[in-house]
């Protein structure tokens, strides 16, 4: 005997009108479940005269706990069935608000559709039209529907400690109407976790290893491109500027960039000045690393990844933007 809910579970039948005869035969086989007040069935032929067609279908799709897709070539070819009813049914299924079961009426390429991963009826997804006895096929379908209804009823029964029944996601303990294991909610959590891991990893990789001896913390600002520049060693802090420092500035470059690229370094006092001198302004890259000594100290340092056609300005007030000639940019400054 099927477990019964306090109120019948609504079963929504989505079908193409070309398959109406088979839909009627299925409804006939569901009579026992309806007489036991276990289910009610609904399909568009129950829409009353003068009722708005689309609104009525949408209302019953929202209410249904079990949605049957009566699949055939005509069903897949129907824009309304596939684009509207199937789309909304799968949203409910993936959110755990309903069970969706494809019922294969006739041979068709249903396994390549959006519901192709679901467990279908009859057994082994053998189309009804290919059974020697049509009633045997519909009895097999009815037994599978009864299992799904019992599962919903057991789930609802566990929630009856309160007067208000809240439809929680229905656990999948049978193969019928199986949901994909990765729901939208779980996917969102996964994206957030991966995003946080990426941000933390990028921050840790970007921290410089040596920052002078002035007790100041560096602040890095790098333009996001396919290539990335990191500053791993900074000269001493000097907001005014002065003689060349004995310390180095160094870093790494990751990502993809042309082999003939070079690094250009600027330090900032009252303006941006190329380092170490105008005559030696190109810093080579070796195995993804770059390094330069005899840098004039400043309050900020800018490192540019440039192509050979980059035109040098010894003194600039504003740094160039990332584009065709500047492939990546990183600004490292001290923060008290």
VENBEL-V227808 format. One record per pair of residues at least 6 apart in sequence whose C-alpha atoms are under 8 Angstrom apart, sorted by sequence separation. I is the first residue (numbers start at 1). J is the second residue. D is the distance in Angstrom with one decimal. If there is no record, write none. Layout:
i:I j:J d:D
i:I j:J d:D
This chain:
i:33 j:39 d:5.9
i:34 j:40 d:5.9
i:47 j:53 d:7.0
i:61 j:67 d:7.9
i:75 j:81 d:6.3
i:76 j:82 d:6.0
i:92 j:98 d:5.5
i:93 j:99 d:5.4
i:110 j:116 d:5.9
i:111 j:117 d:6.9
i:119 j:125 d:8.0
i:122 j:128 d:7.2
i:128 j:134 d:6.4
i:131 j:137 d:6.4
i:159 j:165 d:6.2
i:172 j:178 d:6.4
i:211 j:217 d:7.7
i:222 j:228 d:7.4
i:266 j:272 d:5.8
i:267 j:273 d:5.4
i:275 j:281 d:5.9
i:284 j:290 d:6.4
i:320 j:326 d:7.5
i:322 j:328 d:5.9
i:34 j:41 d:7.9
i:75 j:82 d:7.2
i:92 j:99 d:7.8
i:93 j:100 d:6.0
i:159 j:166 d:7.3
i:172 j:179 d:7.4
i:211 j:218 d:7.4
i:222 j:229 d:7.2
i:266 j:273 d:5.1
i:267 j:274 d:6.6
i:274 j:281 d:6.4
i:283 j:290 d:7.0
i:322 j:329 d:6.7
i:15 j:23 d:7.5
i:222 j:230 d:8.0
i:266 j:274 d:4.4
i:267 j:275 d:6.8
i:283 j:291 d:7.4
i:321 j:329 d:7.9
i:47 j:56 d:7.0
i:89 j:98 d:7.8
i:128 j:137 d:5.7
i:156 j:165 d:7.3
i:236 j:245 d:7.3
i:265 j:274 d:5.8
i:266 j:275 d:5.5
i:283 j:292 d:7.0
i:90 j:100 d:7.1
i:128 j:138 d:7.5
i:235 j:245 d:6.9
i:264 j:274 d:7.3
i:265 j:275 d:5.4
i:89 j:100 d:6.8
i:156 j:167 d:7.4
i:236 j:247 d:7.2
i:264 j:275 d:7.6
i:265 j:276 d:7.8
i:235 j:247 d:5.3
i:44 j:57 d:6.8
i:102 j:115 d:7.5
i:234 j:247 d:7.7
i:235 j:248 d:5.6
i:27 j:41 d:7.7
i:234 j:248 d:6.4
i:235 j:249 d:5.7
i:122 j:137 d:6.4
i:155 j:170 d:6.6
i:233 j:248 d:6.7
i:234 j:249 d:4.7
i:310 j:325 d:5.5
i:102 j:118 d:7.2
i:104 j:120 d:7.0
i:122 j:138 d:7.6
i:155 j:171 d:7.6
i:233 j:249 d:5.1
i:234 j:250 d:6.9
i:265 j:281 d:7.3
i:276 j:292 d:7.8
i:309 j:325 d:6.7
i:310 j:326 d:7.3
i:69 j:86 d:7.6
i:101 j:118 d:7.0
i:102 j:119 d:7.3
i:103 j:120 d:5.8
i:104 j:121 d:6.3
i:123 j:140 d:6.9
i:232 j:249 d:7.7
i:233 j:250 d:5.0
i:264 j:281 d:6.2
i:276 j:293 d:7.6
i:42 j:60 d:7.5
i:100 j:118 d:7.8
i:101 j:119 d:6.8
i:102 j:120 d:4.8
i:103 j:121 d:4.8
i:104 j:122 d:6.9
i:122 j:140 d:5.8
i:123 j:141 d:7.7
i:152 j:170 d:6.6
i:231 j:249 d:7.5
i:232 j:250 d:5.8
i:233 j:251 d:6.5
i:264 j:282 d:5.6
i:265 j:283 d:7.8
i:276 j:294 d:6.2
i:307 j:325 d:5.4
i:101 j:120 d:5.8
i:102 j:121 d:6.3
i:103 j:122 d:6.6
i:121 j:140 d:7.7
i:122 j:141 d:5.1
i:151 j:170 d:7.9
i:231 j:250 d:5.9
i:232 j:251 d:4.7
i:263 j:282 d:6.0
i:264 j:283 d:6.1
i:276 j:295 d:5.1
i:306 j:325 d:5.6
i:307 j:326 d:6.7
i:101 j:121 d:7.2
i:107 j:127 d:5.8
i:121 j:141 d:5.7
i:231 j:251 d:4.2
i:232 j:252 d:7.3
i:262 j:282 d:6.2
i:263 j:283 d:4.9
i:275 j:295 d:6.0
i:276 j:296 d:6.7
i:306 j:326 d:4.6
i:307 j:327 d:7.5
i:104 j:125 d:6.3
i:106 j:127 d:5.0
i:230 j:251 d:5.3
i:231 j:252 d:6.7
i:262 j:283 d:5.8
i:263 j:284 d:6.3
i:275 j:296 d:7.1
i:305 j:326 d:5.8
i:306 j:327 d:5.9
i:67 j:89 d:6.9
i:103 j:125 d:7.7
i:104 j:126 d:7.0
i:105 j:127 d:5.0
i:106 j:128 d:6.2
i:107 j:129 d:7.6
i:122 j:144 d:7.7
i:151 j:173 d:7.8
i:210 j:232 d:6.8
i:211 j:233 d:6.1
i:212 j:234 d:6.6
i:214 j:236 d:7.3
i:229 j:251 d:7.1
i:230 j:252 d:5.2
i:262 j:284 d:5.2
i:263 j:285 d:7.0
i:304 j:326 d:6.5
i:305 j:327 d:5.5
i:306 j:328 d:7.5
i:104 j:127 d:4.9
i:105 j:128 d:4.8
i:106 j:129 d:5.4
i:121 j:144 d:7.0
i:208 j:231 d:6.2
i:209 j:232 d:5.6
i:210 j:233 d:5.2
i:211 j:234 d:5.2
i:212 j:235 d:6.1
i:213 j:236 d:7.0
i:214 j:237 d:6.8
i:229 j:252 d:5.9
i:230 j:253 d:6.3
i:261 j:284 d:8.0
i:262 j:285 d:6.1
i:304 j:327 d:7.6
i:305 j:328 d:5.1
i:61 j:85 d:7.8
i:104 j:128 d:6.5
i:105 j:129 d:6.1
i:106 j:130 d:7.5
i:206 j:230 d:6.0
i:207 j:231 d:8.0
i:208 j:232 d:3.9
i:209 j:233 d:6.3
i:210 j:234 d:6.7
i:211 j:235 d:7.0
i:212 j:236 d:5.0
i:229 j:253 d:4.6
i:261 j:285 d:7.6
i:304 j:328 d:5.9
i:305 j:329 d:6.4
i:90 j:115 d:7.4
i:206 j:231 d:7.4
i:207 j:232 d:6.8
i:208 j:233 d:5.9
i:211 j:236 d:7.4
i:212 j:237 d:7.3
i:228 j:253 d:5.5
i:229 j:254 d:6.6
i:304 j:329 d:4.6
i:148 j:174 d:7.9
i:206 j:232 d:7.5
i:208 j:234 d:7.9
i:227 j:253 d:6.8
i:228 j:254 d:5.2
i:303 j:329 d:5.8
i:304 j:330 d:6.6
i:61 j:88 d:7.6
i:227 j:254 d:5.6
i:228 j:255 d:6.2
i:263 j:290 d:7.5
i:302 j:329 d:7.2
i:303 j:330 d:5.3
i:11 j:39 d:6.6
i:13 j:41 d:7.2
i:61 j:89 d:7.1
i:148 j:176 d:6.6
i:227 j:255 d:4.3
i:241 j:269 d:6.0
i:302 j:330 d:5.7
i:303 j:331 d:6.4
i:8 j:37 d:5.4
i:9 j:38 d:6.2
i:10 j:39 d:5.6
i:11 j:40 d:6.0
i:12 j:41 d:6.0
i:13 j:42 d:6.2
i:14 j:43 d:6.8
i:147 j:176 d:7.8
i:148 j:177 d:7.6
i:226 j:255 d:5.6
i:227 j:256 d:5.4
i:239 j:268 d:8.0
i:240 j:269 d:5.5
i:267 j:296 d:7.1
i:269 j:298 d:5.5
i:302 j:331 d:4.4
i:7 j:37 d:7.4
i:8 j:38 d:4.7
i:9 j:39 d:4.5
i:10 j:40 d:4.9
i:11 j:41 d:4.7
i:12 j:42 d:5.1
i:13 j:43 d:5.2
i:226 j:256 d:5.9
i:227 j:257 d:6.1
i:239 j:269 d:5.9
i:240 j:270 d:7.7
i:267 j:297 d:7.0
i:268 j:298 d:5.3
i:269 j:299 d:6.2
i:301 j:331 d:5.7
i:302 j:332 d:6.3
i:7 j:38 d:7.4
i:8 j:39 d:4.4
i:9 j:40 d:6.1
i:10 j:41 d:5.8
i:11 j:42 d:6.2
i:12 j:43 d:6.2
i:67 j:98 d:7.1
i:69 j:100 d:7.3
i:71 j:102 d:6.4
i:226 j:257 d:7.6
i:267 j:298 d:5.6
i:268 j:299 d:5.9
i:269 j:300 d:7.6
i:300 j:331 d:7.1
i:301 j:332 d:5.2
i:8 j:40 d:6.0
i:10 j:42 d:7.2
i:65 j:97 d:6.7
i:66 j:98 d:5.5
i:67 j:99 d:6.2
i:68 j:100 d:6.0
i:69 j:101 d:6.2
i:70 j:102 d:6.2
i:71 j:103 d:5.8
i:72 j:104 d:6.5
i:144 j:176 d:6.9
i:244 j:276 d:7.9
i:267 j:299 d:7.4
i:268 j:300 d:5.1
i:300 j:332 d:5.8
i:301 j:333 d:6.3
i:4 j:37 d:7.8
i:5 j:38 d:6.7
i:65 j:98 d:4.4
i:66 j:99 d:4.9
i:67 j:100 d:4.8
i:68 j:101 d:5.1
i:69 j:102 d:4.6
i:70 j:103 d:4.9
i:71 j:104 d:4.8
i:72 j:105 d:5.6
i:73 j:106 d:7.1
i:267 j:300 d:5.7
i:268 j:301 d:6.2
i:300 j:333 d:4.3
i:4 j:38 d:5.7
i:64 j:98 d:6.9
i:65 j:99 d:6.3
i:66 j:100 d:6.0
i:67 j:101 d:6.3
i:68 j:102 d:5.9
i:69 j:103 d:5.7
i:70 j:104 d:6.1
i:71 j:105 d:5.6
i:72 j:106 d:4.9
i:73 j:107 d:7.4
i:76 j:110 d:7.6
i:254 j:288 d:6.6
i:267 j:301 d:4.5
i:299 j:333 d:6.2
i:300 j:334 d:6.7
i:66 j:101 d:7.7
i:68 j:103 d:6.5
i:70 j:105 d:6.3
i:71 j:106 d:7.0
i:72 j:107 d:6.6
i:73 j:108 d:5.5
i:253 j:288 d:5.1
i:266 j:301 d:5.6
i:267 j:302 d:6.3
i:299 j:334 d:6.4
i:2 j:38 d:7.9
i:72 j:108 d:6.0
i:73 j:109 d:7.8
i:252 j:288 d:5.7
i:253 j:289 d:6.1
i:265 j:301 d:7.1
i:266 j:302 d:5.0
i:278 j:314 d:6.0
i:71 j:108 d:8.0
i:252 j:289 d:4.4
i:253 j:290 d:7.9
i:265 j:302 d:5.8
i:266 j:303 d:6.5
i:72 j:110 d:7.9
i:103 j:141 d:7.5
i:251 j:289 d:5.9
i:252 j:290 d:6.1
i:265 j:303 d:4.7
i:71 j:110 d:7.4
i:250 j:289 d:7.6
i:251 j:290 d:5.6
i:264 j:303 d:5.8
i:265 j:304 d:6.5
i:274 j:313 d:7.7
i:250 j:290 d:5.6
i:251 j:291 d:6.5
i:263 j:303 d:6.7
i:264 j:304 d:5.1
i:274 j:314 d:5.3
i:250 j:291 d:4.1
i:263 j:304 d:5.5
i:264 j:305 d:6.6
i:273 j:314 d:5.8
i:274 j:315 d:6.6
i:249 j:291 d:5.9
i:250 j:292 d:6.3
i:263 j:305 d:4.8
i:264 j:306 d:7.1
i:273 j:315 d:4.8
i:248 j:291 d:7.0
i:249 j:292 d:5.5
i:262 j:305 d:5.9
i:263 j:306 d:6.1
i:272 j:315 d:5.6
i:273 j:316 d:6.8
i:248 j:292 d:5.7
i:249 j:293 d:6.4
i:261 j:305 d:6.7
i:262 j:306 d:5.5
i:271 j:315 d:6.8
i:272 j:316 d:5.2
i:248 j:293 d:4.4
i:261 j:306 d:5.6
i:262 j:307 d:6.6
i:271 j:316 d:6.2
i:272 j:317 d:6.0
i:247 j:293 d:6.3
i:248 j:294 d:6.8
i:249 j:295 d:7.3
i:261 j:307 d:4.8
i:262 j:308 d:7.4
i:271 j:317 d:5.2
i:272 j:318 d:7.4
i:23 j:70 d:7.6
i:246 j:293 d:6.8
i:247 j:294 d:6.9
i:248 j:295 d:6.8
i:260 j:307 d:6.8
i:261 j:308 d:6.4
i:272 j:319 d:7.6
i:12 j:60 d:7.1
i:245 j:293 d:7.6
i:246 j:294 d:5.7
i:247 j:295 d:7.4
i:260 j:308 d:6.9
i:12 j:61 d:6.6
i:99 j:148 d:7.7
i:245 j:294 d:5.2
i:246 j:295 d:7.6
i:258 j:307 d:7.9
i:244 j:294 d:4.9
i:245 j:295 d:5.4
i:244 j:295 d:5.1
i:245 j:296 d:5.7
i:12 j:64 d:5.8
i:244 j:296 d:4.2
i:245 j:297 d:6.2
i:10 j:63 d:7.0
i:11 j:64 d:5.7
i:14 j:67 d:7.4
i:19 j:72 d:7.9
i:243 j:296 d:5.9
i:244 j:297 d:6.7
i:10 j:64 d:4.8
i:11 j:65 d:6.5
i:12 j:66 d:6.4
i:13 j:67 d:6.1
i:14 j:68 d:6.1
i:15 j:69 d:6.4
i:16 j:70 d:7.7
i:242 j:296 d:6.2
i:243 j:297 d:7.4
i:9 j:64 d:7.2
i:10 j:65 d:6.0
i:11 j:66 d:4.9
i:12 j:67 d:4.7
i:13 j:68 d:5.0
i:14 j:69 d:5.0
i:15 j:70 d:5.0
i:19 j:74 d:7.8
i:121 j:176 d:7.9
i:241 j:296 d:6.4
i:242 j:297 d:6.4
i:9 j:65 d:6.4
i:10 j:66 d:6.6
i:11 j:67 d:5.7
i:12 j:68 d:6.1
i:13 j:69 d:6.3
i:14 j:70 d:6.0
i:15 j:71 d:7.0
i:18 j:74 d:6.8
i:119 j:175 d:6.1
i:120 j:176 d:6.7
i:241 j:297 d:5.3
i:9 j:66 d:7.5
i:11 j:68 d:7.2
i:13 j:70 d:7.1
i:119 j:176 d:5.2
i:120 j:177 d:6.9
i:241 j:298 d:5.1
i:16 j:74 d:6.0
i:118 j:176 d:7.7
i:119 j:177 d:5.2
i:239 j:297 d:7.8
i:240 j:298 d:6.4
i:241 j:299 d:8.0
i:16 j:75 d:4.8
i:118 j:177 d:5.6
i:119 j:178 d:5.8
i:238 j:297 d:5.3
i:239 j:298 d:5.1
i:240 j:299 d:7.6
i:15 j:75 d:6.0
i:118 j:178 d:5.5
i:235 j:295 d:7.1
i:237 j:297 d:6.1
i:238 j:298 d:4.6
i:239 j:299 d:4.5
i:118 j:179 d:6.8
i:236 j:297 d:5.9
i:237 j:298 d:5.8
i:238 j:299 d:5.5
i:16 j:78 d:6.9
i:118 j:180 d:7.9
i:235 j:297 d:6.2
i:236 j:298 d:7.6
i:237 j:299 d:5.7
i:117 j:180 d:7.7
i:16 j:81 d:7.0
i:15 j:81 d:6.9
i:14 j:81 d:6.8
i:97 j:167 d:6.5
i:257 j:327 d:7.8
i:14 j:85 d:6.9
i:97 j:168 d:6.7
i:98 j:169 d:7.8
i:99 j:170 d:7.8
i:14 j:86 d:8.0
i:96 j:168 d:6.9
i:97 j:169 d:5.5
i:98 j:170 d:7.2
i:96 j:169 d:3.9
i:97 j:170 d:6.9
i:95 j:169 d:6.9
i:96 j:170 d:5.5
i:229 j:303 d:7.5
i:101 j:176 d:6.8
i:102 j:177 d:7.7
i:229 j:304 d:7.9
i:101 j:177 d:4.7
i:229 j:305 d:7.6
i:100 j:177 d:5.2
i:99 j:177 d:5.6
i:100 j:178 d:8.0
i:99 j:178 d:7.7
i:99 j:179 d:7.8
i:66 j:148 d:7.9
i:22 j:105 d:7.6
i:66 j:149 d:7.6
i:96 j:179 d:8.0
i:94 j:179 d:6.3
i:93 j:179 d:6.6
i:94 j:180 d:7.1
i:65 j:152 d:7.8
i:95 j:183 d:6.6
i:94 j:183 d:5.6
i:95 j:184 d:7.1
i:94 j:184 d:7.1
i:95 j:185 d:7.9
i:237 j:334 d:7.3
i:223 j:322 d:7.3
i:229 j:328 d:6.7
i:231 j:330 d:7.7
i:227 j:327 d:6.9
i:228 j:328 d:6.1
i:229 j:329 d:6.6
i:230 j:330 d:7.0
i:227 j:328 d:6.0
i:228 j:329 d:7.6
i:229 j:330 d:6.0
i:231 j:332 d:7.2
i:225 j:327 d:7.1
i:225 j:328 d:6.2
i:224 j:328 d:7.4
i:223 j:328 d:6.2
i:222 j:328 d:7.7
i:223 j:329 d:5.4
i:222 j:329 d:5.7
i:223 j:330 d:6.3
i:222 j:330 d:4.1
i:29 j:138 d:6.6
i:221 j:330 d:5.6
i:222 j:331 d:6.2
i:29 j:139 d:6.7
i:39 j:149 d:7.9
i:220 j:330 d:6.9
i:221 j:331 d:5.1
i:38 j:149 d:7.9
i:220 j:331 d:5.7
i:221 j:332 d:6.5
i:26 j:138 d:6.1
i:30 j:142 d:6.4
i:220 j:332 d:4.5
i:25 j:138 d:7.7
i:29 j:142 d:6.7
i:33 j:146 d:7.7
i:219 j:332 d:5.6
i:220 j:333 d:6.5
i:218 j:332 d:6.5
i:219 j:333 d:5.1
i:218 j:333 d:5.5
i:219 j:334 d:6.0
i:26 j:142 d:7.9
i:218 j:334 d:4.4
i:219 j:335 d:6.4
i:217 j:334 d:5.6
i:218 j:335 d:5.8
i:216 j:334 d:6.0
i:217 j:335 d:5.1
i:216 j:335 d:5.9
i:217 j:336 d:6.4
i:216 j:336 d:5.3
i:215 j:336 d:8.0
i:9 j:149 d:7.5
i:2 j:146 d:7.2
i:4 j:150 d:7.5
i:3 j:150 d:5.5
i:2 j:150 d:5.8
i:5 j:153 d:5.3
i:4 j:153 d:6.0
i:3 j:153 d:6.0
i:3 j:154 d:6.8
i:5 j:156 d:7.1
i:5 j:157 d:7.0
